[in-house]
C-alpha cells in the first residue's frame, strides 16, 4: 500500500509540473515586438500583443510542438514510475 501511495503522489506532482511547464508564459518586451511564449522545452504557442505597426492580439499555435512537449514530460513520468516499480519490486524480494 505504501508503494502505491508513493507512486500516486509522484504522478500527481508530476502532472502539476507538466501543467505548469506547458501553461507558463515567458513574456518578451522588445521595443517593436511584445509577445508571450508558452511551453517548455519547446514553444507551442505565441501570443503577439504588440508590433511596430501597433497593438495586436494574435495567437500562433504549433500542435506538433505541443505533442512533443507532452511526450517529453509524460515520457519522463513513465520512465520514473517504471524505475519506482522496479526498485520496489527488488526491495520486496
C-alpha positions in Angstrom: 0.0 0.0 0.0 2.9 2.4 0.8 4.5 2.0 -2.6 1.2 2.7 -4.3 0.8 5.9 -2.4 4.3 7.0 -3.2 3.8 6.3 -6.9 0.4 8.1 -6.8 1.9 11.1 -5.1 4.7 11.3 -7.6 2.2 11.1 -10.5 0.1 13.9 -9.1 3.1 16.1 -8.5 4.5 15.3 -12.0 1.1 16.1 -13.6 1.1 19.5 -11.8 4.7 20.1 -13.1 3.7 19.2 -16.6 0.7 21.6 -16.5 3.0 24.4 -15.2 5.6 23.7 -17.9 3.0 23.8 -20.7 1.0 26.8 -19.5 3.7 29.1 -18.1 4.3 32.1 -20.3 7.6 33.8 -20.9 7.0 37.5 -21.7 9.3 39.3 -24.1 9.0 43.1 -24.2 11.1 44.0 -27.2 10.7 47.6 -28.5 8.9 46.6 -31.6 7.6 43.1 -30.7 5.9 42.3 -27.4 4.8 38.7 -27.1 4.4 35.8 -24.7 5.7 32.3 -25.5 4.1 29.2 -23.9 5.7 25.8 -23.4 8.8 24.1 -22.1 11.1 22.8 -23.6 9.5 23.8 -27.0 7.4 26.8 -27.6 4.0 25.5 -28.7 2.1 28.9 -28.6 2.9 32.5 -29.1 0.6 35.4 -28.2 1.7 38.5 -30.0 0.5 41.6 -28.2 2.2 44.5 -30.0 4.3 45.1 -33.1 6.0 48.1 -34.7 2.7 48.7 -36.5 0.6 48.9 -33.3 -1.3 46.7 -30.8 -2.5 43.3 -32.0 -3.8 40.2 -30.4 -2.6 37.3 -32.5 -2.1 33.7 -31.5 0.2 31.3 -33.3 -0.2 27.7 -32.1 2.0 24.8 -33.2 0.2 21.5 -32.3 3.3 19.3 -33.2 5.4 21.2 -30.6 2.6 20.7 -28.0 2.6 17.0 -28.8 6.4 16.8 -28.5 6.2 18.6 -25.1 3.6 16.2 -23.8 5.6 13.2 -25.0 8.7 14.6 -23.3 7.0 15.3 -19.9 4.8 12.2 -19.8 7.7 10.0 -21.1 9.8 11.1 -18.2 7.0 10.4 -15.8 6.5 6.9 -17.3 10.2 6.2 -17.0 10.3 7.3 -13.4 7.3 5.2 -12.5 8.9 2.2 -14.1 12.1 2.8 -12.1 10.0 3.1 -8.9 8.2 -0.1 -9.6 11.4 -1.9 -10.4 13.1 -0.6 -7.2 10.1 -1.5 -5.1 10.0 -5.0 -6.6 13.7 -5.5 -6.0 13.4 -4.3 -2.4 10.4 -6.6 -1.8 12.2 -9.7 -2.9 
